[in-house]
Amino acid sequence: MTHAASFGDDQEFWLFVQDAPLPSGEELQQAMFRLDPCFQLNLSGAPEEAPDHVLEGSYLDEEGESQLDVFWVMETEDARKAFKRDRGALKKIGDHTKMLRFILEDECAMGHVFAMIHAILENRNGLLVIPDERGFAILERKEALKFLHQEIQEN
């Protein structure tokens, strides 16, 4: 299982991508559904424009009925500002200057978050950073896609 950062009671995952619009909610939903037909993303439009940065999803049963609603936060930051004092981090980030912080208040949302990150990385190069008490695990796009797919299938 993943050892993600726990700030208070919340786990975080960071995704660094080039500064361009993210896929629409509909595009993300299609990609997430291909990974697992139980994932539903309740979002229309751009994820960056979600009210209060709160995203919502549902787990569906075999008949397509919602069984559990999950929520998570996705904040968007300029990585150059967030890490302006850390030259080593800026060098690793390179031209992936859009930082997406996925914050889980509920572990049940982890599958949706992993599927959403996977859907973004399917269409765009990026770095997945998993902060934990030991430091940071940094996964390049190919490694991140493999890791996320494995975690989704196992859980």
C-alpha positions, 0 to 999 in steps of 0.5 A: 500500500502507498505511504502517502503524506499525512498532514493532520488526518489528510493524505496528499499526492502531488502531480506536476504537469506542464501549464496547460488546461487539464482534460475536461470532467467528461474526458477524465470520466471516460478514462477513469471508467476504462480503468474501473467501471465502478468509478464515477466522477461527478464533474462537468467542465474543467477540474480547476474550476470546481467550486472550492476545489472540492471534487466528488465521485461515486462508486457504482455497483454492477447495475450502475447505481451509486453505492458510496459518494467520495470527496477530495480536494484538488488545488492548483499551484504554480510549482515555481512559487511553491518551491521557489527556495528549493533549487533542487526541487525546481530542477527535478520539476523542470517544465512541469510547472503546474502543481496539482495537490490531491488531498484526501480527507477520506481514504475511500476516495483514494481509488478515484484520485489514483484513477484521475491522476492516471487519466491526466497522465495518459494524455500528458507528461508529468511527475507524480510525487508521493510525500511521506514521513521519509521524504518524497517518492518521485515517479516519472510518467511511465512509472507513475502510470504503472504504479497507479494501474497496479494500485487500482487493480489491487484495491 
